[in-house]
């Protein structure tokens, strides 16, 4: 069975802004704005997305709002910058065997190698 390209999740009317924001930040920066079709292109894009996934989940921190204070009409936000990998390692609900697998996976990764592959 052949997979179809999708733009956002089905039956999620509010999902598109999140998808487009992520597309601009990760996909458009690395792939561009063209529409790509074909099996060969899909395989190449799949390999590219694999390396991008490793890069952004293990090495690139993402900002997350930790605290939000309202002062009059303004908000003061405090952010925390951590990689998704770091957030998973701190989460108590994640089983230890999963954390061990992720640690081994991270030890075998090199940011330089990932950048060269991309």
N, CA, C and O atoms as a Tinker XYZ file with bonds, in Angstrom:
   472  protein
     1  N      0.843000   -1.177000    0.000000    73     2
     2  CA     0.000000    0.000000    0.000000    64     1     3
     3  C      0.887000    1.239000    0.000000    63     2     4     5
     4  O      1.841000    1.326000    0.774000    81     3
     5  N      0.580000    2.173000   -0.848000    73     3     6
     6  CA     1.370000    3.378000   -0.990000    64     5     7
     7  C      0.816000    4.479000   -0.101000    63     6     8     9
     8  O     -0.394000    4.700000   -0.062000    81     7
     9  N      1.705000    5.178000    0.618000    73     7    10
    10  CA     1.277000    6.261000    1.496000    64     9    11
    11  C      0.954000    7.493000    0.671000    63    10    12    13
    12  O      1.530000    7.715000   -0.394000    81    11
    13  N      0.023000    8.292000    1.177000    73    11    14
    14  CA    -0.344000    9.537000    0.515000    64    13    15
    15  C      0.328000   10.703000    1.221000    63    14    16    17
    16  O      0.573000   10.655000    2.426000    81    15
    17  N      0.625000   11.756000    0.457000    73    15    18
    18  CA     1.118000   12.982000    1.058000    64    17    19
    19  C     -0.053000   13.680000    1.738000    63    18    20    21
    20  O     -1.146000   13.742000    1.175000    81    19
    21  N      0.157000   14.199000    2.924000    73    19    22
    22  CA    -0.886000   14.952000    3.603000    64    21    23
    23  C     -0.326000   16.299000    4.033000    63    22    24    25
    24  O      0.877000   16.443000    4.251000    81    23
    25  N     -1.183000   17.251000    4.148000    73    23    26
    26  CA    -0.777000   18.598000    4.526000    64    25    27
    27  C     -1.026000   18.850000    6.022000    63    26    28    29
    28  O     -0.262000   19.580000    6.654000    81    27
    29  N     -2.058000   18.271000    6.580000    73    27    30
    30  CA    -2.342000   18.392000    8.004000    64    29    31
    31  C     -3.195000   17.201000    8.410000    63    30    32    33
    32  O     -3.605000   16.407000    7.563000    81    31
    33  N     -3.460000   17.076000    9.702000    73    31    34
    34  CA    -4.232000   15.936000   10.185000    64    33    35
    35  C     -5.700000   16.076000    9.788000    63    34    36    37
    36  O     -6.241000   17.181000    9.768000    81    35
    37  N     -6.333000   14.962000    9.475000    73    35    38
    38  CA    -7.735000   15.006000    9.079000    64    37    39
    39  C     -8.619000   15.294000   10.284000    63    38    40    41
    40  O     -8.298000   14.919000   11.411000    81    39
    41  N     -9.726000   15.959000   10.029000    73    39    42
    42  CA   -10.723000   16.296000   11.045000    64    41    43
    43  C    -10.165000   17.174000   12.159000    63    42    44    45
    44  O    -10.684000   17.156000   13.274000    81    43
    45  N     -9.136000   17.927000   11.880000    73    43    46
    46  CA    -8.563000   18.874000   12.842000    64    45    47
    47  C     -8.535000   20.245000   12.178000    63    46    48    49
    48  O     -7.539000   20.616000   11.556000    81    47
    49  N     -9.615000   20.988000   12.306000    73    47    50
    50  CA    -9.722000   22.259000   11.590000    64    49    51
    51  C     -8.734000   23.308000   12.107000    63    50    52    53
    52  O     -8.360000   24.219000   11.367000    81    51
    53  N     -8.309000   23.189000   13.368000    73    51    54
    54  CA    -7.396000   24.186000   13.921000    64    53    55
    55  C     -5.929000   23.760000   13.815000    63    54    56    57
    56  O     -5.060000   24.401000   14.406000    81    55
    57  N     -5.651000   22.710000   13.087000    73    55    58
    58  CA    -4.306000   22.148000   13.022000    64    57    59
    59  C     -3.409000   22.869000   12.021000    63    58    60    61
    60  O     -2.188000   22.858000   12.176000    81    59
    61  N     -3.975000   23.479000   11.025000    73    59    62
    62  CA    -3.184000   24.036000    9.939000    64    61    63
    63  C     -2.204000   25.129000   10.372000    63    62    64    65
    64  O     -1.074000   25.119000    9.883000    81    63
    65  N     -2.555000   26.071000   11.256000    73    63    66
    66  CA    -1.553000   27.067000   11.670000    64    65    67
    67  C     -0.315000   26.435000   12.309000    63    66    68    69
    68  O      0.805000   26.885000   12.067000    81    67
    69  N     -0.511000   25.395000   13.122000    73    67    70
    70  CA     0.633000   24.716000   13.733000    64    69    71
    71  C      1.489000   24.050000   12.661000    63    70    72    73
    72  O      2.716000   24.137000   12.700000    81    71
    73  N      0.850000   23.390000   11.715000    73    71    74
    74  CA     1.580000   22.717000   10.641000    64    73    75
    75  C      2.354000   23.736000    9.812000    63    74    76    77
    76  O      3.525000   23.517000    9.504000    81    75
    77  N      1.718000   24.842000    9.450000    73    75    78
    78  CA     2.378000   25.839000    8.628000    64    77    79
    79  C      3.533000   26.500000    9.371000    63    78    80    81
    80  O      4.559000   26.801000    8.760000    81    79
    81  N      3.393000   26.731000   10.657000    73    79    82
    82  CA     4.473000   27.318000   11.444000    64    81    83
    83  C      5.668000   26.378000   11.455000    63    82    84    85
    84  O      6.804000   26.808000   11.255000    81    83
    85  N      5.416000   25.104000   11.687000    73    83    86
    86  CA     6.493000   24.120000   11.708000    64    85    87
    87  C      7.107000   23.965000   10.314000    63    86    88    89
    88  O      8.319000   23.794000   10.182000    81    87
    89  N      6.271000   24.025000    9.283000    73    87    90
    90  CA     6.783000   23.932000    7.916000    64    89    91
    91  C      7.759000   25.058000    7.626000    63    90    92    93
    92  O      8.809000   24.837000    7.024000    81    91
    93  N      7.413000   26.260000    8.051000    73    91    94
    94  CA     8.297000   27.397000    7.796000    64    93    95
    95  C      9.614000   27.215000    8.528000    63    94    96    97
    96  O     10.682000   27.481000    7.975000    81    95
    97  N      9.537000   26.766000    9.762000    73    95    98
    98  CA    10.720000   26.686000   10.606000    64    97    99
    99  C     11.663000   25.555000   10.194000    63    98   100   101
   100  O     12.880000   25.739000   10.200000    81    99
   101  N     11.134000   24.418000    9.847000    73    99   102
   102  CA    11.976000   23.260000    9.565000    64   101   103
   103  C     11.994000   22.916000    8.081000    63   102   104   105
   104  O     13.053000   22.888000    7.455000    81   103
   105  N     10.825000   22.657000    7.527000    73   103   106
   106  CA    10.754000   22.122000    6.168000    64   105   107
   107  C     11.141000   23.154000    5.120000    63   106   108   109
   108  O     12.032000   22.903000    4.309000    81   107
   109  N     10.491000   24.304000    5.121000    73   107   110
   110  CA    10.759000   25.308000    4.081000    64   109   111
   111  C     12.209000   25.779000    4.100000    63   110   112   113
   112  O     12.786000   26.073000    3.054000    81   111
   113  N     12.788000   25.847000    5.282000    73   111   114
   114  CA    14.178000   26.279000    5.408000    64   113   115
   115  C     15.133000   25.287000    4.749000    63   114   116   117
   116  O     16.171000   25.686000    4.221000    81   115
   117  N     14.793000   24.005000    4.774000    73   115   118
   118  CA    15.671000   22.974000    4.244000    64   117   119
   119  C     15.291000   22.480000    2.852000    63   118   120   121
   120  O     16.158000   22.029000    2.103000    81   119
   121  N     14.017000   22.556000    2.497000    73   119   122
   122  CA    13.552000   21.990000    1.232000    64   121   123
   123  C     13.146000   23.060000    0.230000    63   122   124   125
   124  O     13.336000   22.885000   -0.973000    81   123
   125  N     12.598000   24.149000    0.707000    73   123   126
   126  CA    12.114000   25.183000   -0.192000    64   125   127
   127  C     10.601000   25.125000   -0.312000    63   126   128   129
   128  O      9.933000   24.456000    0.476000    81   127
   129  N     10.060000   25.831000   -1.306000    73   127   130
   130  CA     8.610000   25.967000   -1.433000    64   129   131
   131  C      8.022000   25.146000   -2.571000    63   130   132   133
   132  O      6.817000   25.223000   -2.809000    81   131
   133  N      8.814000   24.376000   -3.271000    73   131   134
   134  CA     8.310000   23.611000   -4.400000    64   133   135
   135  C      7.420000   22.453000   -3.990000    63   134   136   137
   136  O      7.473000   21.983000   -2.853000    81   135
   137  N      6.604000   22.001000   -4.927000    73   135   138
   138  CA     5.781000   20.805000   -4.717000    64   137   139
   139  C      6.518000   19.657000   -5.383000    63   138   140   141
   140  O      6.873000   19.738000   -6.559000    81   139
   141  N      6.746000   18.598000   -4.639000    73   139   142
   142  CA     7.506000   17.477000   -5.153000    64   141   143
   143  C      6.610000   16.257000   -5.280000    63   142   144   145
   144  O      5.805000   15.967000   -4.395000    81   143
   145  N      6.760000   15.545000   -6.394000    73   143   146
   146  CA     5.957000   14.342000   -6.613000    64   145   147
   147  C      6.866000   13.215000   -7.082000    63   146   148   149
   148  O      7.987000   13.453000   -7.533000    81   147
   149  N      6.382000   12.012000   -6.973000    73   147   150
   150  CA     7.116000   10.857000   -7.460000    64   149   151
   151  C      7.680000   10.013000   -6.336000    63   150   152   153
   152  O      7.926000   10.486000   -5.227000    81   151
   153  N      7.874000    8.753000   -6.663000    73   151   154
   154  CA     8.350000    7.789000   -5.667000    64   153   155
   155  C      9.792000    8.069000   -5.251000    63   154   156   157
   156  O     10.120000    8.004000   -4.067000    81   155
   157  N     10.651000    8.378000   -6.215000    73   155   158
   158  CA    12.058000    8.643000   -5.916000    64   157   159
   159  C     12.197000    9.881000   -5.017000    63   158   160   161
   160  O     12.962000    9.883000   -4.053000    81   159
   161  N     11.450000   10.915000   -5.353000    73   159   162
   162  CA    11.481000   12.134000   -4.563000    64   161   163
   163  C     10.975000   11.878000   -3.148000    63   162   164   165
   164  O     11.536000   12.386000   -2.177000    81   163
   165  N      9.909000   11.083000   -3.041000    73   163   166
   166  CA     9.359000   10.767000   -1.720000    64   165   167
   167  C     10.390000   10.029000   -0.873000    63   166   168   169
   168  O     10.521000   10.304000    0.320000    81   167
   169  N     11.125000    9.092000   -1.479000    73   167   170
   170  CA    12.160000    8.367000   -0.740000    64   169   171
   171  C     13.273000    9.295000   -0.275000    63   170   172   173
   172  O     13.744000    9.185000    0.857000    81   171
   173  N     13.694000   10.213000   -1.146000    73   171   174
   174  CA    14.726000   11.186000   -0.762000    64   173   175
   175  C     14.234000   12.109000    0.350000    63   174   176   177
   176  O     14.971000   12.418000    1.286000    81   175
   177  N     12.973000   12.546000    0.236000    73   175   178
   178  CA    12.404000   13.410000    1.271000    64   177   179
   179  C     12.284000   12.655000    2.593000    63   178   180   181
   180  O     12.511000   13.230000    3.657000    81   179
   181  N     11.930000   11.378000    2.532000    73   179   182
   182  CA    11.847000   10.566000    3.739000    64   181   183
   183  C     13.190000   10.467000    4.434000    63   182   184   185
   184  O     13.266000   10.552000    5.660000    81   183
   185  N     14.255000   10.288000    3.659000    73   183   186
   186  CA    15.597000   10.228000    4.238000    64   185   187
   187  C     15.995000   11.584000    4.825000    63   186   188   189
   188  O     16.572000   11.648000    5.910000    81   187
   189  N     15.689000   12.658000    4.111000    73   187   190
   190  CA    15.981000   14.005000    4.621000    64   189   191
   191  C     15.237000   14.254000    5.930000    63   190   192   193
   192  O     15.817000   14.763000    6.889000    81   191
   193  N     13.951000   13.895000    5.971000    73   191   194
   194  CA    13.160000   14.110000    7.188000    64   193   195
   195  C     13.688000   13.282000    8.349000    63   194   196   197
   196  O     13.603000   13.712000    9.499000    81   195
   197  N     14.231000   12.107000    8.071000    73   195   198
   198  CA    14.827000   11.285000    9.125000    64   197   199
   199  C     15.975000   12.041000    9.794000    63   198   200   201
   200  O     16.057000   12.096000   11.021000    81   199
   201  N     16.860000   12.622000    8.983000    73   199   202
   202  CA    18.005000   13.355000    9.525000    64   201   203
   203  C     17.577000   14.658000   10.192000    63   202   204   205
   204  O     18.142000   15.051000   11.213000    81   203
   205  N     16.577000   15.330000    9.616000    73   203   206
   206  CA    16.057000   16.548000   10.241000    64   205   207
   207  C     15.429000   16.225000   11.598000    63   206   208   209
   208  O     15.582000   16.988000   12.551000    81   207
   209  N     14.730000   15.109000   11.683000    73   207   210
   210  CA    14.112000   14.672000   12.931000    64   209   211
   211  C     15.179000   14.465000   14.006000    63   210   212   213
   212  O     15.008000   14.906000   15.142000    81   211
   213  N     16.266000   13.803000   13.656000    73   211   214
   214  CA    17.351000   13.604000   14.617000    64   213   215
   215  C     17.956000   14.935000   15.052000    63   214   216   217
   216  O     18.218000   15.153000   16.234000    81   215
   217  N     18.170000   15.806000   14.096000    73   215   218
   218  CA    18.784000   17.103000   14.404000    64   217   219
   219  C     17.916000   17.914000   15.365000    63   218   220   221
   220  O     18.407000   18.410000   16.379000    81   219
   221  N     16.629000   18.048000   15.047000    73   219   222
   222  CA    15.765000   18.915000   15.835000    64   221   223
   223  C     15.302000   18.280000   17.146000    63   222   224   225
   224  O     14.917000   19.007000   18.062000    81   223
   225  N     15.326000   16.967000   17.268000    73   223   226
   226  CA    14.908000   16.336000   18.514000    64   225   227
   227  C     16.049000   16.119000   19.497000    63   226   228   229
   228  O     15.817000   16.059000   20.704000    81   227
   229  N     17.278000   16.000000   19.001000    73   227   230
   230  CA    18.401000   15.720000   19.891000    64   229   231
   231  C     19.340000   16.907000   20.108000    63   230   232   233
   232  O     20.023000   16.964000   21.131000    81   231
   233  N     19.388000   17.852000   19.171000    73   231   234
   234  CA    20.415000   18.891000   19.248000    64   233   235
   235  C     19.902000   20.324000   19.280000    63   234   236   237
   236  O     20.584000   21.191000   19.827000    81   235
   237  N     18.745000   20.609000   18.725000    73   235   238
   238  CA    18.263000   21.982000   18.625000    64   237   239
   239  C     17.223000   22.245000   19.727000    63   238   240   241
   240  O     16.161000   21.622000   19.732000    81   239
   241  N     17.518000   23.153000   20.651000    73   239   242
   242  CA    16.549000   23.434000   21.714000    64   241   243
   243  C     15.337000   24.201000   21.202000    63   242   244   245
   244  O     15.427000   24.989000   20.261000    81   243
   245  N     14.215000   23.953000   21.839000    73   243   246
   246  CA    12.972000   24.657000   21.520000    64   245   247
   247  C     12.534000   25.431000   22.761000    63   246   248   249
   248  O     12.673000   24.954000   23.888000    81   247
   249  N     12.015000   26.609000   22.539000    73   247   250
   250  CA    11.563000   27.450000   23.650000    64   249   251
   251  C     10.165000   27.018000   24.074000    63   250   252   253
   252  O      9.297000   26.757000   23.241000    81   251
   253  N      9.966000   26.948000   25.385000    73   251   254
   254  CA     8.667000   26.604000   25.931000    64   253   255
   255  C      8.353000   27.590000   27.046000    63   254   256   257
   256  O      9.202000   27.870000   27.891000    81   255
   257  N      7.125000   28.120000   27.047000    73   255   258
   258  CA     6.720000   29.070000   28.080000    64   257   259
   259  C      6.566000   28.318000   29.393000    63   258   260   261
   260  O      5.817000   27.345000   29.481000    81   259
   261  N      7.288000   28.782000   30.419000    73   259   262
   262  CA     7.242000   28.163000   31.733000    64   261   263
   263  C      6.325000   28.944000   32.662000    63   262   264   265
   264  O      5.601000   28.368000   33.474000    81   263
   265  N      6.368000   30.263000   32.528000    73   263   266
   266  CA     5.580000   31.130000   33.412000    64   265   267
   267  C      5.050000   32.307000   32.605000    63   266   268   269
   268  O      5.742000   32.830000   31.732000    81   267
   269  N      3.823000   32.720000   32.899000    73   267   270
   270  CA     3.207000   33.821000   32.179000    64   269   271
   271  C      2.528000   34.734000   33.199000    63   270   272   273
   272  O      1.573000   34.323000   33.859000    81   271
   273  N      3.008000   35.953000   33.331000    73   271   274
   274  CA     2.460000   36.928000   34.274000    64   273   275
   275  C      1.778000   38.052000   33.515000    63   274   276   277
   276  O      2.274000   38.511000   32.486000    81   275
   277  N      0.640000   38.489000   34.026000    73   275   278
   278  CA    -0.050000   39.606000   33.395000    64   277   279
   279  C      0.159000   40.855000   34.230000    63   278   280   281
   280  O     -0.145000   40.880000   35.422000    81   279
   281  N      0.680000   41.886000   33.594000    73   279   282
   282  CA     0.863000   43.188000   34.225000    64   281   283
   283  C      0.062000   44.219000   33.425000    63   282   284   285
   284  O      0.523000   44.719000   32.399000    81   283
   285  N     -1.134000   44.525000   33.906000    73   283   286
   286  CA    -2.001000   45.429000   33.154000    64   285   287
   287  C     -2.440000   44.768000   31.865000    63   286   288   289
   288  O     -3.063000   43.706000   31.865000    81   287
   289  N     -2.099000   45.428000   30.759000    73   287   290
   290  CA    -2.454000   44.870000   29.449000    64   289   291
   291  C     -1.352000   43.993000   28.872000    63   290   292   293
   292  O     -1.556000   43.339000   27.849000    81   291
   293  N     -0.210000   43.971000   29.502000    73   291   294
   294  CA     0.934000   43.242000   28.964000    64   293   295
   295  C      1.153000   41.924000   29.693000    63   294   296   297
   296  O      0.733000   41.735000   30.834000    81   295
   297  N      1.819000   41.032000   28.996000    73   295   298
   298  CA     2.207000   39.751000   29.581000    64   297   299
   299  C      3.731000   39.669000   29.642000    63   298   300   301
   300  O      4.426000   40.086000   28.716000    81   299
   301  N      4.219000   39.140000   30.716000    73   299   302
   302  CA     5.647000   38.841000   30.827000    64   301   303
   303  C      5.761000   37.323000   30.827000    63   302   304   305
   304  O      5.174000   36.644000   31.669000    81   303
   305  N      6.513000   36.810000   29.885000    73   303   306
   306  CA     6.657000   35.364000   29.753000    64   305   307
   307  C      8.090000   34.951000   30.064000    63   306   308   309
   308  O      9.045000   35.612000   29.656000    81   307
   309  N      8.220000   33.861000   30.784000    73   307   310
   310  CA     9.530000   33.275000   31.030000    64   309   311
   311  C      9.604000   31.980000   30.247000    63   310   312   313
   312  O      8.708000   31.140000   30.315000    81   311
   313  N     10.689000   31.835000   29.501000    73   311   314
   314  CA    10.858000   30.677000   28.636000    64   313   315
   315  C     11.964000   29.769000   29.144000    63   314   316   317
   316  O     12.849000   30.182000   29.893000    81   315
   317  N     11.882000   28.531000   28.715000    73   315   318
   318  CA    12.901000   27.537000   29.032000    64   317   319
   319  C     13.315000   26.888000   27.710000    63   318   320   321
   320  O     12.468000   26.415000   26.953000    81   319
   321  N     14.600000   26.870000   27.443000    73   319   322
   322  CA    15.102000   26.291000   26.196000    64   321   323
   323  C     15.703000   24.918000   26.471000    63   322   324   325
   324  O     16.724000   24.797000   27.148000    81   323
   325  N     15.055000   23.888000   25.936000    73   323   326
   326  CA    15.544000   22.513000   26.057000    64   325   327
   327  C     15.221000   21.767000   24.784000    63   326   328   329
   328  O     14.280000   22.110000   24.068000    81   327
   329  N     16.004000   20.748000   24.510000    73   327   330
   330  CA    15.699000   19.897000   23.368000    64   329   331
   331  C     14.575000   18.945000   23.751000    63   330   332   333
   332  O     14.399000   18.656000   24.935000    81   331
   333  N     13.802000   18.443000   22.770000    73   331   334
   334  CA    12.776000   17.448000   23.081000    64   333   335
   335  C     13.373000   16.220000   23.787000    63   334   336   337
   336  O     12.722000   15.618000   24.641000    81   335
   337  N     14.600000   15.856000   23.432000    73   335   338
   338  CA    15.282000   14.743000   24.100000    64   337   339
   339  C     15.439000   15.023000   25.596000    63   338   340   341
   340  O     15.169000   14.150000   26.422000    81   339
   341  N     15.869000   16.223000   25.945000    73   339   342
   342  CA    16.053000   16.586000   27.346000    64   341   343
   343  C     14.729000   16.566000   28.101000    63   342   344   345
   344  O     14.674000   16.134000   29.252000    81   343
   345  N     13.664000   17.032000   27.456000    73   343   346
   346  CA    12.352000   17.015000   28.105000    64   345   347
   347  C     11.884000   15.588000   28.380000    63   346   348   349
   348  O     11.306000   15.315000   29.432000    81   347
   349  N     12.130000   14.683000   27.440000    73   347   350
   350  CA    11.760000   13.278000   27.655000    64   349   351
   351  C     12.555000   12.655000   28.789000    63   350   352   353
   352  O     12.016000   11.893000   29.591000    81   351
   353  N     13.844000   12.984000   28.852000    73   351   354
   354  CA    14.680000   12.400000   29.896000    64   353   355
   355  C     14.268000   12.886000   31.290000    63   354   356   357
   356  O     14.474000   12.173000   32.271000    81   355
   357  N     13.701000   14.062000   31.390000    73   355   358
   358  CA    13.249000   14.602000   32.671000    64   357   359
   359  C     11.856000   14.119000   33.066000    63   358   360   361
   360  O     11.477000   14.203000   34.234000    81   359
   361  N     11.101000   13.619000   32.107000    73   359   362
   362  CA     9.720000   13.204000   32.363000    64   361   363
   363  C      9.687000   11.905000   33.163000    63   362   364   365
   364  O     10.300000   10.911000   32.774000    81   363
   365  N      8.976000   11.921000   34.271000    73   363   366
   366  CA     8.887000   10.756000   35.153000    64   365   367
   367  C      7.999000    9.655000   34.588000    63   366   368   369
   368  O      8.147000    8.490000   34.959000    81   367
   369  N      7.073000   10.011000   33.690000    73   367   370
   370  CA     6.136000    9.016000   33.164000    64   369   371
   371  C      6.744000    8.141000   32.068000    63   370   372   373
   372  O      6.137000    7.145000   31.674000    81   371
   373  N      7.926000    8.491000   31.569000    73   371   374
   374  CA     8.588000    7.710000   30.518000    64   373   375
   375  C      9.322000    6.541000   31.183000    63   374   376   377
   376  O     10.084000    6.754000   32.126000    81   375
   377  N      9.103000    5.306000   30.704000    73   375   378
   378  CA     9.783000    4.139000   31.291000    64   377   379
   379  C     11.306000    4.220000   31.126000    63   378   380   381
   380  O     11.807000    4.805000   30.166000    81   379
   381  N     12.019000    3.633000   32.064000    73   379   382
   382  CA    13.484000    3.680000   32.063000    64   381   383
   383  C     14.090000    2.986000   30.841000    63   382   384   385
   384  O     15.120000    3.432000   30.337000    81   383
   385  N     13.475000    1.908000   30.357000    73   383   386
   386  CA    14.035000    1.220000   29.184000    64   385   387
   387  C     13.982000    2.101000   27.948000    63   386   388   389
   388  O     14.866000    2.030000   27.094000    81   387
   389  N     12.952000    2.930000   27.848000    73   387   390
   390  CA    12.872000    3.881000   26.727000    64   389   391
   391  C     13.973000    4.927000   26.857000    63   390   392   393
   392  O     14.611000    5.288000   25.868000    81   391
   393  N     14.195000    5.407000   28.065000    73   391   394
   394  CA    15.250000    6.401000   28.297000    64   393   395
   395  C     16.630000    5.822000   27.986000    63   394   396   397
   396  O     17.484000    6.514000   27.433000    81   395
   397  N     16.847000    4.569000   28.336000    73   395   398
   398  CA    18.130000    3.924000   28.033000    64   397   399
   399  C     18.343000    3.803000   26.523000    63   398   400   401
   400  O     19.440000    4.046000   26.018000    81   399
   401  N     17.278000    3.423000   25.811000    73   399   402
   402  CA    17.375000    3.330000   24.347000    64   401   403
   403  C     17.706000    4.684000   23.733000    63   402   404   405
   404  O     18.526000    4.774000   22.819000    81   403
   405  N     17.062000    5.743000   24.242000    73   403   406
   406  CA    17.335000    7.090000   23.738000    64   405   407
   407  C     18.759000    7.532000   24.054000    63   406   408   409
   408  O     19.404000    8.180000   23.229000    81   407
   409  N     19.259000    7.184000   25.253000    73   407   410
   410  CA    20.639000    7.531000   25.605000    64   409   411
   411  C     21.622000    6.872000   24.652000    63   410   412   413
   412  O     22.556000    7.520000   24.177000    81   411
   413  N     21.420000    5.587000   24.368000    73   411   414
   414  CA    22.305000    4.879000   23.434000    64   413   415
   415  C     22.229000    5.485000   22.041000    63   414   416   417
   416  O     23.237000    5.616000   21.347000    81   415
   417  N     21.024000    5.848000   21.648000    73   415   418
   418  CA    20.843000    6.460000   20.335000    64   417   419
   419  C     21.588000    7.793000   20.259000    63   418   420   421
   420  O     22.253000    8.080000   19.263000    81   419
   421  N     21.475000    8.604000   21.310000    73   419   422
   422  CA    22.145000    9.921000   21.338000    64   421   423
   423  C     23.661000    9.785000   21.334000    63   422   424   425
   424  O     24.355000   10.577000   20.698000    81   423
   425  N     24.179000    8.780000   22.045000    73   423   426
   426  CA    25.631000    8.575000   22.090000    64   425   427
   427  C     26.198000    8.281000   20.711000    63   426   428   429
   428  O     27.340000    8.643000   20.423000    81   427
   429  N     25.426000    7.636000   19.861000    73   427   430
   430  CA    25.899000    7.296000   18.526000    64   429   431
   431  C     25.729000    8.403000   17.502000    63   430   432   433
   432  O     26.103000    8.233000   16.342000    81   431
   433  N     25.170000    9.533000   17.912000    73   431   434
   434  CA    24.908000   10.623000   16.970000    64   433   435
   435  C     25.990000   11.689000   17.022000    63   434   436   437
   436  O     26.578000   11.959000   18.069000    81   435
   437  N     26.233000   12.281000   15.874000    73   435   438
   438  CA    27.173000   13.387000   15.759000    64   437   439
   439  C     26.486000   14.521000   14.998000    63   438   440   441
   440  O     25.989000   14.319000   13.890000    81   439
   441  N     26.463000   15.699000   15.589000    73   439   442
   442  CA    25.812000   16.836000   14.941000    64   441   443
   443  C     26.457000   17.129000   13.588000    63   442   444   445
   444  O     25.764000   17.433000   12.616000    81   443
   445  N     27.766000   17.037000   13.530000    73   443   446
   446  CA    28.483000   17.300000   12.280000    64   445   447
   447  C     28.075000   16.315000   11.181000    63   446   448   449
   448  O     27.862000   16.709000   10.034000    81   447
   449  N     27.968000   15.031000   11.539000    73   447   450
   450  CA    27.572000   14.016000   10.560000    64   449   451
   451  C     26.139000   14.267000   10.076000    63   450   452   453
   452  O     25.844000   14.139000    8.887000    81   451
   453  N     25.272000   14.620000   10.997000    73   451   454
   454  CA    23.874000   14.901000   10.619000    64   453   455
   455  C     23.814000   16.076000    9.668000    63   454   456   457
   456  O     23.097000   16.032000    8.669000    81   455
   457  N     24.554000   17.120000    9.966000    73   455   458
   458  CA    24.582000   18.294000    9.084000    64   457   459
   459  C     25.116000   17.947000    7.701000    63   458   460   461
   460  O     24.598000   18.444000    6.700000    81   459
   461  N     26.137000   17.105000    7.627000    73   459   462
   462  CA    26.675000   16.696000    6.326000    64   461   463
   463  C     25.664000   15.888000    5.535000    63   462   464   465
   464  O     25.554000   16.048000    4.320000    81   463
   465  N     24.924000   15.022000    6.214000    73   463   466
   466  CA    23.917000   14.203000    5.530000    64   465   467
   467  C     22.768000   15.063000    5.006000    63   466   468   469
   468  O     22.244000   14.825000    3.918000    81   467
   469  N     22.389000   16.063000    5.798000    73   467   470
   470  CA    21.310000   16.945000    5.368000    64   469   471
   471  C     21.763000   17.729000    4.142000    63   470   472
   472  O     21.002000   18.538000    3.610000    81   471
